[in-house]
Amino acid sequence: MTTVCHLIDASGDTAYFRAIARHQDRARWPVTIGSIAPAGPLQRAMASLDTPTFSLDGAPGWSDWTAARRLASLLRERSVGVLHAHCFFPTLWGLLAARLARVPFVFTRHHSDHHLRLGRRWHTRVDGWCARRAARAIAVSEATRRIMIEREGVPDARIAVVWNGQDAPEAPTEDAVRATHASLGLDGVPAVCLVVARLHEEKGHAVLWRALPDVLREVPGLVVLCAGDGPHRPALEADVRRLGLGPAVRFLGQRSDVPALLSLSSLVVLPSLAESFGLAALEAMSLGRPVVASRAGGLPEVVADGETGLLADVGDAAGLAAAMRALLSDPGRARVMGEAGRRRASMFTGERMVRGYEAVYAGL
């Protein structure tokens, strides 16, 4: 029996860590899940799942390097056998803490070429430095693995690919879908496209804005719902106004009813410029929604082009518009793709992901 400690920076409650808590083989790999940040929804969620948790009460960013020392003490106190980190600072501080506590260290790389695209050379160097010193690095897709090898100099043998996974969201009731539909004033709207993504330039909203005029000429009255928030929301809203797309685009902010939004949508659009995997696509597929997406990163590993959705080249507004028009003009085809997506989503369950992690631990 070996205790595994998962470390993340923020203390948000996510389906990802809930899946780990539910599916870890506790007889062989007891698990504790905590954050660098002060306690919050994550800790409450783990307590509700009878999963040991913790908080390092740390500050975000580079300033709180003492988090590594506090983490090393916690690893010793809880007799942790494997430290598994997620995201940039947990990986850096986690590697240092694991060295201090003499505990095997692994991490999951959840981003693709994010730091490269933003010109963060120091972040990229730190990413590679940590990966070359970890016992194993876990990539969430083959695309992410290739970036680690080709751009960061990480030996292929040090990387294991374990696709992301999540438990399928519970299908909303018809009453819940109707209530959401009515609350958004969608009566009489011929088609609804949904974007579930952080409002950040890497999610490609600007590509969608360029594609929309072509789509609206064929489907006048179409509404695009943008669920999510982020640092670039003011700029994206300004672009919508400048382009005269206000009647077609609605910013919803963070939503707790994403399954209902998915269920009332004609299709889900993910025009990402960078994407390590594509959990939003997986969630859409699990509820039978067809997906139109870019070929960014790991998205082609999730969305089977021509089977569960249609893919366009990264940044190709004309290609994105053509794919959207093709499905919006052929509801029968869209419905068949949605059902195929539901079947394909069964390849990416939370249980399968956790079994992949446990195989990595067993190989240490």
Steps between C-alpha positions, in 0.01 A plus 500: 500500500648834388343837574479735200485876557350719224596868503331784309544878529144634539235357731210476255260208490546323165358187340859392435600462866161362592565223246839426655346485848222268383704256294837466676560145623515594867603153612822528302536874436340704781471859381519848650418806288590858588600844381769762538228765540298543820218254559186542291251299293758230418548413865124496563446275197768256612355488850160414350666211315674375814839585349784641713585854396724792594597857421845657513345848546737629236503809282477472120800533272871510561493674837416210731794266443468388865197296385754235398631474854150480649406236247809292580398497867148390409634219279703367793216538751252312281751235386433582137655256252439691173449872439292578189490869400278688256571834325803729503575608858385176665741319267792728586442514876395135500824385341703690760285366785525143373880530490503631859269222619665234279170406340453394135357787297268493196294774341230536237560755224160658442610772255640460149701785345340769715825645637672476163222690326501776761878541482555387859846359447575464870179306555588271210849442641358422843246262342781307331727512804232345720404238242859382459532454877165340579479124545231509228318774312142436393374666181124530452528440125742387232515862380620614843757219510644616165538856627683380810741295291556743211490835679611422855752223447324246723605138429220299343549216748424735790151589370183297535187601309181471705202660332292726716170358610194598693179349623217578260283783631153402604256572220272787599126448519279632222355749747849632581583541131171678434558730796849595378370546145226732624730695733727581207211612282576249225143445380493540124878475464572264205830363632728534802877454500676466834860587589610377844843648558704742704489847345863507394652557157630143480141369490456656156183704548639756254510230230133428566414870467660500153307187405159616620398734214518209254298278733239768569438548128388137485338481846363847579396530862765257622610564860845421639513450877842550666515330839805582709699797618858615482746787471420584137126542539499881460704480179283221358180688580642812336586300187144366481360852517750632244415223254126548542451150638319610816162348407662161434745464790413481869756485782358294785794501744560200726205262500395218729257360241740404221330160442171683433678744268653209312167324470325801345783569253506399135877455512803587711780710351863491621714723275809472724845623401657276767349202680676220684200268494148645479285415802226730374476289184484185707219640716304598189545156345393323818162678472464424130592838356697520171819705520659743256858565610847597386782251458686658790707273723314198631157587357537260201563221752163572663280606208496245217484718187199409287369259763429692823545847356692705246849650534649811339862613490614721786411864430306412182181708530372395156550132583330544837203675334470223239495231771237687702282554192529133403356380831249778554352438154478122555344424842483129418874482446560702814280261700690194372832663592368583845410138566841387372657751738309352792651159420850641451484684833502161673869475404583794728353415838635616833551138603713424195711811566562401862594145402757657266642706785522192721693316230753786506531477880547124482786546254702731727 
